Amino acid sequence: MFEYDEQLRKEAKEHNSKVSLDDFDKTTIEHIIPQRYEEYWSDEIDVFADCFVSEDQRNMAKKVIIHTLGNLTILKDGKNSALGNRSWIEKKERFRTGSYNEIEISANNQWTIENIEERGRKMLEFLESLVVGLKFTKEEVDQMLFSEQYIINRVNEISKRVPI
């Protein structure tokens, strides 16, 4: 996350880092859609997961989406305790002036499954660029981000992608 933030800083042609490895003890990796999502985020999560017949599949799909790479960001100085389980509108406003990760996230009008997927894929592409010879297949990326084939299929359906 620190390296990704640095890359976003460079892309923004900014000179000052907002978060760096030196800040490690002052940062946390946090969920954008929170683990306790029910109050403000039920529409996003339930629309995604309610299509599954079994309760086990619905519960797994919810956990995977909440914990997938694209739904995580780095926060500094206890910001998460202030944001907690807040709505997208509140988080977006606070993210607007945060780390470059947060700024990238706040550029979205909404925080949706499509945004989560796109960000996760972008972060894995960035990881590939850091490690010489590292190249993930589409299937490996899908597996890393969404774990189970039925969840991958649902993400593809929502994102208007044709499953392979």
N, C-alpha and C positions, 0 to 999 in steps of 0.2 A: 504494500500500500504506500509506503514511503517513496519507493522508486516510481510508482505510477503517479503519485502526486508531483514529483519532480518533473516527470515527462509532461504532465499537463501544464506545469508552470512554463516550461520551455515552449510548448505549443502556443501558450497565451502571450509569449514574448515578454514575460514579466521578469524582473530581476531579483525580487525578494521571495525567499521560500516562506511559506506559511506554516509548514510542518516539515520536520526533518528527523532523521534517525536520532539526532541529539535530543529530540523531544520524546523519545520512546517512553520514558516513565510518566509523561504527562498526557499520553494518548491512549485511546481505546479503539478497538474495532467494534463498530456498532451496526445494528440493523436499521435500514431506512424504514421499511415496513416492519414495525416492532414485533417482537415475539408475542406480546399481548396486544394483538391487533384489533380485537373485537369492537372497541368503541368507535374508532374512526376508519378502519380499513376493511371492514367485513365485506363490502361490495367487491373490492379487488380480489380478495382471497376466496370468498365463497363462490363467486362466479367462475373462478378458475377451477375449484375443486369439486363443486357440487355435481358435476357431470359424471363423476365416478360412482359406480353402483355400490361398491363395498365401503363400509365405514373405514376399514383399514387403509384402503387406497386414498380416500378423501383426506384422512389424517396425515398420511405420508406425503401426499401432494402439497398440503399446507406447509408442513415442516420443510420440505425441499425448497419451495419457493421462498420462504422466509429466510432460510439459512444459505441460499445459493450465493456465490461470489458477487454477482451483480447487485445484490441487495445489501451489500456491506460497504461501509465507508470508515474512514479514519476520522476520529474526532479528538480535539485537543481541549485540555483544561476543564474537564467535567461537563462539557456541553451536553452530553447525553442525559445526565440527570435532569437538566433543564428541559430537554426536548421530550425525553421519555416516549410515551405512547401517543404523542400529539398527532394532529391531522397533517395532511400533506401541505396545506396552505401555511400552517405555522412552521413546519420543518423547512419548507422551501424558502421562506423569508429568512430564517436563521442561517440556512446553508449558503445563501447568496453572498455572504461575506466571510465564509469559512475557508477551509483548505481548498486547494484546487480540485480535489475530489468532490467536495461539497458544492463548489461552484458549478462543476460539470453536471452534477445531479440537479441542481436548482434551475438549470436551463430548460428543464422539461416542464410543460404545463401541468402534467399529471405524473404520478409515479405508478406505472402499470407493469403488467407482466412483460409486455413488449420492451419497455425501458430496461427492466431487470435483465432480460435475455440479451439485449443489445450491449449493455454495459459489461455483462459477464464475458461475452465473446470478445469484446474490445480489450478487456483486461488480460485475457488469455493470449490474444494476439500480441499484446505488449510483452508478456512473459516470453513468448517465443522469440521476440526481437532481442531480448537480453541474453539468451543462452544460445551460443553457436551450435547449430545442428538440431536444435529442438524444433520439431514440427508435429503438431497434433493433427490427427485426422478429424473430420467432422464428427464421426462417431465418438471419438475420444473426448472431444469438446462437449458434445451432448451429454455423455456419461458423467464427466466431471461437474457439469453445471446442474444436471437434473436427475441423475442417478438411475431412474427406472424408465424402461421403454414406454410405459403407458403415460408417464409424466412428460417425457420427450415428445410423444405424439400430441399431447394436449398443447404444449408450448408451440409446436409447429402449426397446429390448427389455429391457434389464436394469432400467431404471427403470419398467418397466411402462407406458410411454407409447406411444401409437399414433403411428407416424411419419406425417407429413403428406405 
